[in-house]
């Protein structure tokens, strides 16, 4: 079964170093840009699939991949550390870390 995720890119490059989930929770629109909706196979590594699908690999523009069902206007960068994925149905939220993923608590 296909799982849908919404991808948000941090607008502050320092988020790649600090991974501050409060920026997501407090004033999301000031710190993040919604960039894509992506479908991934339902499995233990769905987050990794979405990460790979939203990266420019081998000079291929990720927005052209068939699993990307919507994307924002350009410029679009690759998904990176500090960016956030939200499951479309469960609304579980995950932040990309240098190694793996951190579940982000729901808004207080």
N, C-alpha and C positions, 0 to 999 in steps of 0.2 A: 504494500500500500504506500502511496506517495504521501510524504509529509511536506507541508508548506511552512516556510520560514520567511519572515521579513528581516532584511539586513539593514542595519544602521551603521553608518561610519561616523566615528568621532571627528568633530571639526577642529579640535585642538590636538596638534601633533604630540604634545606632551603626554596625552593619554596613553600613548604607546609605552611610556616609561612608568607611569604612576597607577594605571588601571583602577581609577577611582570610581567605584560604582555609585557614589552619591551624585556624581554628575548626571548619571542616567536617571536617578530617582528624583532629583530636586527640580531641575529645569531642563528637561530632555531636549526641547526644541532649540535651546541655546547652545547645547553641547553636541548634538547628534543630528545627522541628516539621514533620512530614510532613502535608501538607494536601490533596493531591489526586493522582489518577491521571488523565491526560488523553491523548486520542488526537489526533494531528495528521497531516496529509498528509505523506508522505515527499517532501521537497524541500529545497532549499538554505536555506529559511527556516522550518524546523520549529520551531526554538527561539522565533522571533518569534511564530509561531502560538500556541504554548503560553502564552507571555507574554500575548498579547492575550486568549486564552480564559480566563485566570485573573485578569482585571481587571474591576472593576465599571465598565462603560461604559454611558453613557446611562441611568443609574439601573437597570440590569439586574444582578441578582445572578449573578455568574459561576458559582456552584455549580449553577445551573439549566440551564446550557448542555448540550445532548446529548453533546458531545464529552468532558465531564467524567464519567468513569465511576465515580468514587468521590471523596468529599471528607470531610474531618474535620468534627467538630462545630463549630458556630459558637462564637465569632465568627471570621469569615474576612475577612481584608483582601485587597487586591489584591496580586499579585506585584510585587515592586519590586527595586531595586538591592540587591545583597547576597544575594538569594535564589538557590536552587540548583535546577537541573533535572537529573534522572538518566534516561538512556535505559534503558528496561526490559530490553532485550536485550543491548546492548553494554556497559552500565554506564558509558558515557562521561558525564562530569559537567561541568556548565557553570554558572558563576556570572554572574548578570546584573550588568552594569556600566552606568555612566551612558550609554555609547554602545556597544552591542554586548554580546558575551559573552566570558568568559575560561574556557578549558578548565582544569579543576581536576585536578591530578595525583592519581593513585590513592594510597591510603593507603600510607605508607612501610612 
